[in-house]
Amino acid sequence: MNRPEIFEGALFWSLFWASKKVTGVRGKAPVLRLPVEFNAIYVIVAREFKKFIRERSRLVSAIARPLVWLFFVGAGLSRLVQPVEGVSYTQFMFPGILGLTILFSSIFSSISIIWDKEFGFLKEILVAPVSRFSIVIGKALSGTVVSTIQAVIILLLFPFLGIKLGILNIIAVVILCAMVSFSISAFGIVLATFYESYESFSVIMNFIVMPMFFLSGAMYPVKLLPQVLRFVSKINPLTYGVDALKHMITPLRTGPLSPDFGLITDLGVIVFTSVAFVLLAARLFERKQ
Amino acid sequence: MPIIRVENLTKKFGNITAVDNISFEVEEGTIFGFLGPNGAGKTTTINILCTLLSPTSGRAFINGHDCMKESAKVRKDIGIVFQDTTLDKDLTAYENLVFHAYLYSVKKSEIKERVGDALKFVGLYERKDDLVKKYSGGMKRRLEVARGLIHRPKVLFLDEPTLGLDPQSRTNLWEFITELPEKHNVTVFMTTHYMEEAEVCKRIAIIDNGKIIAEGSPEELKKTVGGDVIYLKTTDNKKSKEEIKKVFGLEAKEKDGELYITTLRGDACIPELIRALADMVVSVRLQRPTLNDVFLKLTGKAIREEEATGMDTIKEEVRAYRRRH
């Protein structure tokens, strides 16, 4: 086996082990029950959606951020990087920009839990007869809904970048965006359980979210990174989402700008991390002092 | 069967004992007051009862359900108004209540009616479509009481319901609270550090430094301080004194030209006193012991001496504790 495969195997097994930890083994009583209250999930998503629609400024800045990256950074860098097999740098960046949109809006949505903690609203949810699992699913789906909407708005730019996508491809990209949004939102919830006040917001943004973006293969292929950074990229859940989007949008077979992993690996990691993060988040929520 | 039963409950945060081996029972359909200064352990007790915290030791039951082992059942049976508002300020009042109804699996066909009724009960129906951030403190608190009732709980917890409200909103809120047991068939468990507010309670437990130091009805507790004092101004203090001794067998004392008598049931005593002293009485006033006096007698300090500071230190300690673990 070559190195990447060993690494991927290790990643899978460690996640598998983690999920076992979470669900409880060794003959102990089930640590985690998974009752699902659809009422609660629905209303948590509905709340987020309502607030999302109401806060125009949030929507505007959410749309502006990827545009700034795409047109300011992309336009500059595409002068330095030669197109490879007809794929320009801006086109190469496009899946990464979708990833960026999803990353920011999903994390924003999830760490609003910290706001809810600070302003007390979380207590209203926590004392309700609703399982922690449902709360986490509801929150993750909230992030999924608002992120997917934003990603779709950005996706509409593809004709202006000279990218050709068939209707099936578009549908596949939207589904993929939703899957990636779910896994990143779930990751965001895990993050949010570790922080008590919104002062930690900038810490999360600067030390977690920005590195996640830069080392996701969004700006430069993972295969070109130095070994240490490549390692970081591979444990970054966003990397596989961006990579899967590359498969759909700029499906190069070879060359530096081609996807870094197989599509099946990408999808596998996205699904697996989603499940693992949701279970982990539910477990962390259950914790009482 | 008592609706709330607490047995030897203890909660420690690191080496701070917030709640120290307390036991009490609350009868169904009553208002129970949990009194004490800030930082005495009231909120910690509520957090344990409403399943947000696990106790270090001891047990608690609501409606017969164990707060630790059957938290889902307990959560269905309780409504809570926390000390700090837990409303979503970016939603309207109506939306906040609908959110609550969904969380508690209220039947869809009933949601509209229940939410409407709850809003009418607290007099906020006309403002139901305003964002909560436009509400005043008193309105928010009333809205939270309404919200706590939507799922028809058996017990409603009110943690310092009047904290930070102006006197008018406070009176207003009290009107709703005193009506709760009868109108909504709910037991009220409230904490406060305003002694005068606790007068409406059927029973009171006074808590200080995590321990319950007294329990009983407001009347019983006040009796422990000694009873009422009647102050009398008379045209002839000396003659009056003798008369009082003769008729009631009570020793009247004189202070600043006024006579005063200590007695139980001072209110019932006054008419007889006036009859006995005939025309000599110029003015009468009755001073009844307050719960503040009770607290003063039990702890040697007035209840509001340590506003905030106690709570702040505990909050700090708890935060530090959480960081370490």
Interface residues (C-beta under 8 A of the other chain):
Chain A: E37 N39 A40 Y42 V43 A46 R47 K50 K51 R54 E55 F119 G120 F121 L122 K123 E124 I125 L126 V127 A128 P129 V130 S131 E196 K288 Q289
Chain B: F13 C50 T51 L52 L53 S54 A72 K73 R75 K76 I78 I80 F82 D84 T85 T86 L87 D88 K89 D90 L91 E95 V98 F99 H100 Y102 L103 Y104 S105 R319 Y321 R322 H325
